[in-house]
Amino acid sequence: MADVRGSRLLAAGAILFAGIMMIVVGIWEALEGLIAIFENDLYAATRRYLFQFDVTAWGWIHVILGLMLACAGYGLMTGRTWARVVTITLAALSATANFLWLPHYPLWALLIISVDVFVIWAVAVHGREVSI
């Protein structure tokens, strides 16, 4: 009995942490996007990159994605069933967008990708075990 309770507690902690990280990553993404929109010379200019978008366009992508990530994180923390699917989908989109953003700001993009991968893992493995 104690083993089941400990497993549920671990799952609840992982989901709660994933929800908090989604909100934090969403805020980071939105700030990164705002910086790209208003101070686009801050990021490194790249040449001959396959996915060439204007830094301002990347900024809008990050702002919109960041706001959606934060909302999904809130939904995940409140125990909404739809939030699990939306969280995994948005975290995968965020990881992809940051992979494409690598030439502009590599260390930051790798940090966000690693958090996104953790969130995907936590929700996929422990999502059904809890309703917070």
N, C-alpha and C positions, 0 to 999 in steps of 0.2 A: 504494500500500500504506500509506504513512504517513497519507494522508487518511482511509482507513477506520479506522485505529487511533485517529486523533485524534477522529473522529466517535464511536467507541465509548467513548473516554475521556470526552468531553463528556456522552454519554448516561449513563454510569455516575455521573459527578459530579452530574448533575441528579437522578437517582433517589436517590442517597445523600443529597443535600441535602433532597429531598422527604420521605424517610423520617425524617430528623432533625427536620424541621419538623413532621411529623405527631406525633412524640413530644412536642415542645415545645408545640404547640398543644393536644394532649390534656391535658398537665399544666396549661396555662393554663385550659383549659375546666373541668377538674375543680376547680381552685382558685376560679375564678369561681363555680362552682356551690356549693362549700362556703361561700363568703362569702354567697351569696344565701340559703342555708339557715340559717346561724347569725347573720348580721348583715343581715337583709333590709331594714333601714331605711337602709343605706348607699347603695342604688341609688335613683334618682329615681322618685318615684311619678308615674305618668302617668294622665291622665283620658281617657276616650273613645277608647281605642285598640282597634282592631278585634280584635286577638288578646290579650284580657285574660285572663291567667293570674295566679295568685298568684306573687309573687317566689320563694317557697319551691318551688313546682312547677317554675318555670324553673330553680331551683337543681338539682333532681334530674335534670332533662333534661340540663343541662350536665355534671353529674358522670358520668352514665352515658355520654353521648356522648364525653366526654373520655377516659374509660378505654378505650372502644372505639377511639378515634383513636390512642391511644398503642400499643395492641396491634397495630393495623393498620400503624402506622409501623415497629414492630419487625419485623413480618412482611415488610414491603417491603424493609427493610434486609438481611434475611437471604435475600432472593431468592425468596421463596415466590410461586408463580404466582397463587394465590388472592388474595394481598395486593393485587395491582394492581386487581382489580375491587372488592374491599372498600374499598380506599383511595379510589378515585374516588367510590364510593357514600357513604362516610362524610364525605368532604370536602364533597360536595354537600349532605348533611344538615346538616353543621356551618355551612356558609354560609347555608343557609335558616334554621336556628335563630338564628343571629346577626343575620340580617336582621330576624327577628321580635323580637329582643332590642334593636334599635336605640333605641327610646325610653328604655330604662333606662340604657344606657351606650353612647352613640353612637360615640365615638372608638375604644373598645376593640372594639366589634362590627365596625367598618369595618376595623380592623387584622386581625382574625381572618378576615374575609371575603377580604381581599386575599391572605393566606397560603394560604387554601383554594383560591382560584382558581389560584395558582401551582402548588400541588401537583397539582391536576387537570390542568393543562397539562403539567407535567413527566412525569407518569405516562402520560397519554394519548399524548404525542408520542414519548417515549423508552422506554416500558415494555417493548416487545418487543425492543429493541436490546440489552438487557443481561440478564445473570443474574449478580448480584453474588456 
